[in-house]
Amino acid sequence: METTDAFTGLECVDCGAAYDAETESHQCPDCGGTLDPTYDYDAIDLDRETLESRPFDSMWRYEELLPFTRESAVTMHEGATALVDCPNLAEEMGVERVLIKDEGRNPTGTFKDRGQTVAVTAATQHGATDVALASAGNAGQAAAAYAGRAGLDSHVYLPSRSGFTNKAMVNVHGGDMNVVGGRIDDAGGAYEEGLDEHDDWYPLQTFVTPYRHEGKKTMLYEIVEQLEWEVPDAICYPTGGGVGLIGMYKAATEFRDLGLIDEVPSLYAAQASGCAPIVDAYEDGRDEHEPVETPDTICGGLEIPDPGASPWILEALRETDGGAVAMDDPDILDAATQVAQHEGLEMVPSSAAAASGAWELAERGEFDGDETVVILNTGAGNKEADVLRSHLMSQGI
């Protein structure tokens, strides 16, 4: 495998067992837990000046802190997305500064590209010919795109409620699209049946592959560098499976331990009230969620009733002095339209939960007024323009 010098292998976050990344590719063979890439941080010589001297052109500019070399990566120059100042939102929320990290500017229009570039690179280095996953929509589109670039066949299972754009683009990228009646759990069941029938399929499922959260940690690196090494006081993240939140938590601790920053930002999980297992667990003081029996939200990317890594997510919230907030669908859709109308930025509805959540946190008095707040927009709003337009029409607009 063409790995970076400091990459040492994989470690199970549940039982602590360590594995060679060349021989183990997915979950812990001992306990079934999530594997996490590990590094010899003492071997990483990285300072602010070195990073500042590099072109801000791709997430692979942080190669030393990723498992694979930039030269070997299956990449379309994902990352290096804009961090947009939103003074109108800052005034409305009563804080010093609000910025939106606009992940809709990635190659397939979402932050899923950050995870898939690393995961598909791993698949190629393990000699895979076919990759497979179940997805609410965007991860499937991204997987098909990166698989196509790598010359791999992709098999994507989407629930019928997935948006037209996602379904269409899986096909356009040459993927084998399987639309499953019902919701994400139903798509997951069909995906598992597919895996059982095809031993040669390489899973790209969240927290089954160790590499998707590893790609998403680069969002935090970029945010800090774009703020000229000032750590934001709070980051509001729209949370379904929590992959990006966990990635940013890991990234913040890495930058701190490497001496690049002195503190970590407070991380806040924003969910839809119709499917809020993380918020419920956080508010109840539990270390693990209870699955939501009947999830119901228009935000398909947030409708994850049984997030497998909830202990890790809850740890991230508590260890960073963050929190969790759930918002009703109408408030989320209102936030998406307000951001578009006041700042010009197009947020996908699921991401607007983070904006709506930030407003709610401000109204609760969570902020003192001098904070810098970053909101993650995980996807381009035009992917679900029909949902946003329908919301406006329901209000007679």
C-alpha positions in Angstrom: 0.0 0.0 0.0 1.1 3.5 -0.8 0.7 5.0 2.7 2.1 8.1 4.3 5.2 7.9 6.5 3.4 8.5 9.8 0.4 6.2 9.2 0.8 3.2 11.5 -2.4 1.2 11.0 -5.8 0.8 12.5 -7.1 0.7 16.1 -10.5 -0.4 17.3 -12.2 2.4 19.2 -14.2 -0.2 21.2 -11.6 -2.8 22.3 -8.4 -1.1 21.5 -6.9 -3.9 19.4 -4.4 -2.7 16.7 -4.3 -4.0 13.1 -2.2 -3.8 10.0 -4.1 -1.7 7.4 -2.9 -3.9 4.6 -4.5 -7.0 6.0 -7.6 -5.5 7.7 -9.8 -3.2 5.7 -13.0 -2.8 7.6 -14.4 -3.5 11.1 -12.5 -5.1 14.1 -12.3 -8.8 13.5 -12.4 -9.4 17.3 -15.4 -7.3 18.4 -16.9 -5.8 15.3 -16.1 -2.3 16.4 -15.1 0.7 14.4 -11.5 0.9 13.3 -9.7 4.2 13.3 -6.6 5.2 11.4 -3.6 5.8 13.7 -0.4 7.8 13.2 3.0 8.3 14.8 2.5 11.9 15.6 6.1 12.3 16.7 7.2 11.5 13.1 5.0 14.4 11.8 6.9 17.6 11.3 4.2 20.1 10.4 4.0 23.8 11.3 1.8 26.7 10.3 4.4 28.2 7.9 4.7 24.9 6.0 0.9 24.7 5.5 0.7 28.4 4.6 3.3 27.9 1.9 1.1 25.3 0.1 -1.6 26.1 -2.4 -5.1 25.9 -0.9 -6.2 23.5 -3.6 -7.4 20.3 -2.1 -7.8 18.5 1.2 -4.8 16.4 0.2 -2.6 19.3 1.2 -2.8 17.8 4.7 -1.3 14.6 3.3 0.9 14.0 6.4 -2.3 13.5 8.5 -4.0 11.2 6.1 -3.4 7.5 5.5 -2.5 7.6 1.8 -0.1 9.6 -0.3 -1.6 12.4 -2.4 0.1 10.8 -5.4 -1.9 7.6 -4.9 -5.2 9.2 -4.1 -8.4 8.9 -6.2 -9.1 12.6 -6.1 -11.0 15.3 -7.9 -9.4 18.1 -5.8 -12.2 17.9 -3.2 -12.0 20.1 -0.2 -10.5 23.6 0.0 -14.1 24.9 0.1 -15.0 28.5 1.0 -15.6 29.7 4.5 -18.1 32.5 4.0 -18.6 35.4 6.4 -22.3 36.0 7.1 -22.6 39.4 8.9 -26.4 39.5 8.6 -26.7 36.1 10.4 -24.2 37.3 13.1 -26.3 40.4 13.8 -29.5 38.3 13.9 -27.9 35.8 16.3 -26.3 38.4 18.5 -22.7 37.1 18.1 -19.5 38.6 16.9 -19.2 36.5 13.7 -21.0 33.7 11.8 -19.3 31.8 9.0 -20.7 29.1 6.8 -18.3 26.4 5.6 -19.8 25.7 2.2 -19.3 22.1 1.4 -21.7 22.3 -1.5 -18.7 23.4 -3.6 -17.2 19.9 -3.7 -17.1 18.0 -7.0 -20.4 16.2 -6.4 -21.9 19.0 -4.4 -21.5 17.6 -0.9 -18.9 16.9 1.9 -19.4 13.2 1.2 -16.6 13.6 -1.4 -14.1 14.1 1.4 -14.9 10.7 2.8 -15.2 8.9 -0.5 -11.8 10.1 -1.9 -10.1 8.3 1.1 -12.4 5.3 1.2 -12.2 4.6 -2.6 -8.4 5.1 -2.5 -8.3 2.4 0.2 -10.5 0.2 -2.0 -8.1 0.5 -4.9 -5.1 -0.2 -2.7 -6.8 -3.4 -1.4 -7.4 -4.5 -5.0 -11.1 -4.1 -5.0 -13.1 -4.4 -8.3 -16.5 -3.5 -6.9 -17.6 -1.1 -4.1 -21.0 -1.0 -2.4 -23.0 0.9 0.1 -26.4 2.0 1.3 -27.0 5.7 1.4 -29.7 8.3 2.0 -28.5 9.8 -1.3 -25.4 12.0 -1.4 -22.9 9.4 -0.2 -24.1 7.1 -2.9 -23.7 9.7 -5.6 -20.2 10.5 -4.4 -19.3 6.8 -4.2 -20.4 6.2 -7.8 -18.4 9.2 -8.9 -15.1 8.2 -7.2 -15.6 4.6 -8.2 -16.0 5.7 -11.8 -12.8 7.7 -11.6 -11.0 4.7 -10.1 -12.3 2.3 -12.7 -14.3 0.4 -10.2 -17.9 -0.9 -10.4 -20.3 0.6 -7.8 -23.5 -0.8 -6.3 -25.6 1.8 -4.5 -28.7 1.2 -2.5 -31.0 4.2 -2.0 -34.4 4.5 -0.3 -37.2 5.5 -2.6 -37.4 8.9 -0.9 -33.9 9.9 -2.0 -33.9 13.0 -4.2 -34.0 12.8 -8.0 -30.6 14.3 -8.4 -28.9 11.6 -6.4 -30.6 8.8 -8.2 -29.9 10.3 -11.6 -26.3 11.0 -10.9 -25.6 7.5 -9.6 -26.7 6.3 -13.0 -24.8 9.0 -14.8 -21.6 8.0 -13.0 -22.1 4.4 -14.2 -23.3 3.0 -10.8 -25.6 0.1 -10.3 -28.5 1.9 -8.6 -30.9 -0.1 -6.5 -33.9 1.9 -5.3 -35.5 0.3 -2.2 -39.0 1.0 -0.9 -39.1 2.6 2.5 -36.4 4.4 4.4 -32.6 4.2 5.0 -32.9 1.1 7.2 -34.7 -0.7 4.3 -32.0 0.3 1.9 -29.4 -1.0 4.5 -31.2 -4.3 4.6 -31.1 -4.7 0.9 -27.4 -3.7 0.8 -26.6 -6.4 3.4 -28.4 -9.0 1.2 -26.3 -7.8 -1.7 -23.1 -8.2 0.3 -24.1 -11.7 1.3 -24.5 -12.7 -2.4 -21.2 -11.1 -3.6 -18.1 -11.9 -1.6 -16.0 -9.6 -3.8 -17.9 -6.4 -3.0 -15.8 -3.9 -1.0 -18.1 -2.0 1.5 -17.9 1.8 1.7 -20.5 2.0 4.5 -20.2 4.6 7.2 -18.0 3.3 10.1 -17.6 0.0 8.3 -14.8 1.4 6.2 -12.3 3.1 8.6 -11.7 5.9 6.1 -14.7 8.1 5.6 -14.5 9.9 8.9 -10.8 10.3 8.2 -11.4 12.3 5.1 -14.0 14.5 6.7 -11.6 15.6 9.5 -10.0 17.9 6.9 -12.9 20.2 7.3 -11.6 21.3 10.7 -8.1 21.7 9.4 -9.4 24.1 6.7 -11.6 26.1 9.1 -8.8 26.8 11.5 -6.4 27.8 8.7 -9.0 29.9 7.0 -9.5 31.8 10.3 -5.8 32.5 10.4 -5.3 29.9 13.2 -8.0 31.3 15.4 -10.1 28.5 16.7 -13.9 29.2 16.4 -15.8 29.2 19.6 -18.5 26.9 18.3 -19.1 24.7 15.3 -22.7 23.6 14.6 -22.9 20.4 12.6 -26.0 18.8 11.1 -25.9 15.3 12.6 -27.2 12.1 11.1 -24.6 9.4 11.4 -22.1 12.0 12.8 -19.2 11.0 10.6 -18.1 14.6 10.0 -18.5 15.6 13.6 -16.3 12.7 14.7 -13.8 13.6 12.0 -13.6 17.2 13.2 -13.2 16.1 16.8 -10.3 14.0 15.9 -8.8 16.7 13.7 -9.0 19.3 16.5 -7.2 17.0 19.0 -4.5 16.3 16.3 -3.9 20.0 15.6 -3.8 20.7 19.4 -1.4 17.9 20.1 0.8 18.9 17.2 1.0 22.4 18.7 -0.8 24.1 15.8 -3.7 25.3 18.0 -4.0 25.7 21.8 -7.7 24.7 22.2 -10.5 22.9 20.5 -13.8 24.4 19.4 -17.1 23.5 21.1 -19.0 21.0 18.9 -22.8 21.1 18.6 -24.9 18.4 17.0 -28.0 19.7 15.3 -30.8 17.2 14.5 -34.4 17.2 13.3 -36.8 16.6 16.1 -38.5 13.8 14.2 -35.2 11.8 14.4 -33.0 13.0 17.2 -31.4 10.0 19.0 -28.2 11.9 19.7 -30.0 14.9 21.2 -32.2 12.6 23.4 -29.1 10.7 24.7 -27.2 13.9 25.3 -30.1 15.5 27.2 -30.7 12.3 29.3 -27.0 12.1 30.2 -26.6 8.7 28.5 -23.4 7.4 26.8 -25.2 5.7 24.0 -28.4 6.4 22.1 -31.7 4.5 21.9 -32.8 3.9 18.3 -35.8 5.9 17.1 -38.7 3.6 16.4 -40.6 5.8 13.9 -38.3 8.5 12.4 -40.1 11.3 10.6 -38.4 14.2 9.0 -38.2 15.9 5.6 -34.4 16.0 6.1 -33.4 12.7 4.6 -29.7 13.1 5.4 -30.6 13.4 9.1 -33.1 10.5 9.2 -30.6 8.1 10.8 -32.6 6.4 13.6 -29.7 4.2 14.8 -26.3 5.9 14.5 -23.7 3.3 15.1 -21.1 5.5 16.6 -23.2 7.4 19.1 -20.8 6.9 22.1 -18.0 8.5 20.0 -20.3 11.4 19.0 -21.5 12.0 22.6 -17.9 11.9 23.8 -17.0 14.6 21.2 -19.9 16.8 22.4 -19.0 16.5 26.0 -15.3 16.7 25.8 -15.4 19.9 23.8 -18.0 21.5 26.1 -20.5 21.6 23.2 -24.1 20.3 23.1 -27.0 19.1 21.1 -30.1 20.7 19.7 -33.2 19.4 17.8 -35.3 21.5 15.6 -38.7 21.0 13.9 -38.8 20.6 10.1 -40.6 23.9 9.5 -38.0 25.8 11.5 -35.2 24.0 9.6 -36.7 24.9 6.2 -37.3 28.5 7.4 -33.6 28.7 8.2 -32.6 27.4 4.8 -34.7 30.1 3.1 -33.5 32.9 5.5 -29.8 32.0 4.8 -30.5 32.1 1.0 -32.4 35.4 1.2 -30.1 37.2 3.7 -26.7 35.8 2.7 -27.2 34.3 -0.8 -25.9 30.9 0.2 -27.8 27.8 -0.8 -28.2 25.2 2.0 -29.5 21.7 1.6 -32.4 21.2 4.0 -30.5 18.7 6.2 -27.7 21.2 6.6 -30.1 24.0 7.5 -30.7 22.1 10.8 -27.3 23.5 11.8 -28.3 27.1 11.0 -31.6 26.6 12.7 -29.9 25.0 15.7 -27.4 27.9 15.9 -30.4 30.4 16.1 -32.0 28.3 18.8 -28.7 28.1 20.8 -28.4 31.9 20.5 -32.0 32.4 21.7 -31.3 30.1 24.7 -28.4 32.3 25.8 -25.8 29.7 24.9 -23.6 32.4 23.5 -22.3 35.5 25.3 -22.2 37.7 22.2 -18.5 37.8 21.3 -18.3 34.3 19.7 -17.2 33.2 16.3 -19.7 30.5 15.2 -19.1 28.2 12.2 -22.1 26.5 10.6 -21.5 23.5 8.3 -23.4 23.5 5.0 -22.8 19.9 4.0 -24.4 20.1 0.5 -25.6 22.3 -2.3 -29.1 23.6 -1.8 -30.1 23.0 -5.5 -29.9 19.3 -4.9 -33.2 19.6 -3.0 -34.6 22.9 -4.5 -38.0 21.2 -4.8 -38.2 20.7 -1.1 -37.3 24.4 -0.4 -39.6 25.7 -3.0 -42.5 23.6 -1.8 -42.0 25.0 1.7 -42.2 28.5 0.3 -45.4 27.6 -1.6 -47.0 26.3 1.6 -46.6 29.8 3.0 -48.2 31.4 0.0 -44.9 32.7 -1.4 
